[in-house]
Amino acid sequence: MDNFEETAHAVPMTSMQDVRCYTVEDLMAMLALSRPTVYRLLKQNVFRWFKVGGAYRISKASFDAWLNEGVIEPSLAG
């Protein structure tokens, strides 16, 4: 029987900060949205996305920029 080293073929774990793309499921979880709503955002091209083998991948940089545009900063004049 071969001595198989599991770590040699293990996929490294990455945090959400390390990824360059999100999946539809990632957006569903992060924004608490339904799948149809996420697909509607993709159709509206509110952020950059592409397909790999039929699976959608959303640009993290583009998504983060879109998300940050909706952030309202507190007024410093107050």
QUIKASUL-V872169 format. One record per backbone hydrogen bond with DSSP energy under -0.5 kcal/mol. CO is the residue of the C=O (numbers start at 1). NH is the residue of the N-H. If there is no record, write none. Layout:
co;nh
CO;NH
CO;NH
//
This chain:
co;nh
2;4
4;6
5;8
5;9
6;9
7;10
15;18
15;19
20;60
22;58
23;27
24;28
25;29
26;30
27;31
28;32
28;33
34;38
35;39
36;40
37;41
38;42
39;43
40;44
41;46
42;45
48;59
50;57
52;55
55;52
57;50
58;22
59;63
60;64
61;65
62;66
63;67
64;68
65;69
66;70
67;70
68;71
71;73
//
